[in-house]
Amino acid sequence: MDKGGLFVRFLFPTRLGRFDYALRSIFVTLGVILALHGTVTRFIDSPVLIPLLCVMSILFPLYLLAWVHLPRIRDMGWHPIALVAVVVPWVNLLLWALLLGTRAEQKSGAIDQ
């Protein structure tokens, strides 16, 4: 497989295991927190940085929904409508714990890892 296809599959997965889900959700959530945190803009006074942080604060949560939570939900065999629980306060913490703790659905002929 070419390197461009591997890079795209890494950034935009269709299935995601528990460990990959944990790493991606933690790093993207930290990115959202840093993008939304007001003290970052006080230390760096750039006219380009402020709009960039605004765009990142919109794109990171969209990435988290579409390419982190949704592939993990699909990997577990759940219906994608379970993604709605991500936007409900406190329920999203329960969903996050379930997504981390539940094993993936076994496909026929798949080897358990």
VENHU-V530271 format. One record per helix or strand of 3 or more residues. SS is the DSSP state (H for helix, E for strand). FROM is the first residue (numbers start at 1). TO is the last residue. Records with the same first field share a line. If there is no record, write none. Layout:
SS=FROM-TO ; FROM-TO
This chain:
H=3-11 ; 18-36 ; 38-43 ; 47-75 ; 80-87 ; 91-101
